[in-house]
Amino acid sequence: KLNARKKSKVQNLRTKVRDSLKDWLWADQMLYDYFKGKLDQKKSKLGAEQLSERISKLAKLNTDLRESCVVAEVNSTRVLAQEFLPYSKDVLGFQIAPEKPFCRYLVVQYPES
C-alpha cells in the first residue's frame, strides 16, 4: 500500500480527540460529507455486483503490478534513490525492479517537470 505509515507510527485517536478535530476542521468535514454522498450515489447507480466486480479487477491489477515491480519494502530509506524517497520518514519505502522502467511511476513521489 503506497503512503502507508510504518506500524510503529500509527496511532488510534480517542473519540474525544476525533470529535475535537471534526469541530476544528468543520469545512473539511463538510467537503468530505458532500463528496462521500456523491460517491454513494454513484455506487448505488452502478449496483453492488458491478462495483464488486470492478473492485476485484482493480485489486488484481494492483497485486500484479506490485508483484512485477516491488523488489522489497524497506524501513530504511538509505537504500533508495532520491526520486523514490517517501515524503516522510514515517512512511514505508519500496525498492523497485530497475529493469522495468514503467515501475518507477508506482513509487515516484513527484512528477518530473
TORTOR-147776 format. One record per residue (C-alpha): z negated, x, y; residue in three letters. Coordinates in pm, whole numbers, padded with zeros to 5 digits, always signed. Layout:
ZXYALA...
***
This chain:
+00000+00000+00000LYS+00105+00155+00328LEU-00153+00198+00602ASN-00432+00131+00354ALA-00769+00266+00453ARG-00948+00503+00221LYS-01205+00306+00018LYS-01484+00516+00167SER-01384+00399+00518LYS-01366+00022+00452VAL-01647-00184+00600GLN-01714-00552+00545ASN-01815-00736+00861LEU-02117-00962+00867ARG-02044-01325+00955THR-02222-01292+01292LYS-02011-00989+01387VAL-01692-01160+01271ARG-01776-01468+01482ASP-01852-01249+01786SER-01515-01078+01751LEU-01341-01416+01726LYS-01508-01524+02050ASP-01427-01198+02228TRP-01066-01194+02105LEU-01004-01566+02154TRP-00649-01518+02289ALA-00553-01312+01986ASP-00711-01579+01765GLN-00502-01848+01937MET-00182-01650+01874LEU-00283-01588+01515TYR-00360-01957+01456ASP-00029-02064+01613TYR+00186-01830+01407PHE-00015-01896+01091LYS+00065-02265+01142GLY+00436-02185+01183LYS+00427-01974+00866LEU+00250-02250+00675ASP+00522-02496+00787GLN+00797-02263+00667LYS+00620-02204+00336LYS+00583-02577+00287SER+00951-02638+00368LYS+01061-02365+00126LEU+00843-02501-00154GLY+00584-02338-00376ALA+00821-02248-00660GLU+01084-02084-00438GLN+00812-01900-00242LEU+00657-01772-00563SER+00997-01650-00688GLU+01066-01466-00363ARG+00719-01308-00357ILE+00764-01190-00716SER+01105-01043-00634LYS+00968-00860-00329LEU+00670-00728-00529ALA+00908-00594-00797LYS+01130-00426-00537LEU+00826-00267-00372ASN+00696-00145-00709THR+01035+00001-00798ASP+01061+00176-00461LEU+00710+00317-00490ARG+00775+00443-00844GLU+01100+00601-00731SER+00970+00758-00410CYS+00597+00831-00421VAL+00508+01158-00593VAL+00138+01140-00507ALA-00116+00955-00297GLU-00317+01213-00103VAL-00650+01212+00075ASN-00592+01550+00239SER-00313+01539+00494THR-00277+01918+00495ARG-00012+01891+00224VAL+00209+01651+00424LEU+00490+01734+00663ALA+00421+01644+01026GLN+00652+01340+01024GLU+00466+01193+00727PHE+00115+01224+00863LEU-00069+00891+00875PRO-00170+00766+01218TYR-00538+00811+01127SER-00734+01048+00908LYS-00890+00739+00750ASP-00555+00618+00613VAL-00409+00733+00281LEU-00106+00961+00289GLY+00185+00982+00048PHE+00393+01271-00080GLN+00745+01151-00140ILE+01031+01269-00358ALA+01211+01527-00141PRO+01537+01494-00334GLU+01570+01129-00227LYS+01635+01118+00148PRO+01604+00739+00170PHE+01240+00763+00059CYS+01134+00913+00392ARG+01165+00569+00553TYR+00893+00441+00324LEU+00631+00665+00484VAL+00759+00799+00817VAL+00525+00687+01095GLN+00757+00691+01394TYR+01130+00626+01404PRO+01350+00910+01521GLU+01495+00860+01868SER
***
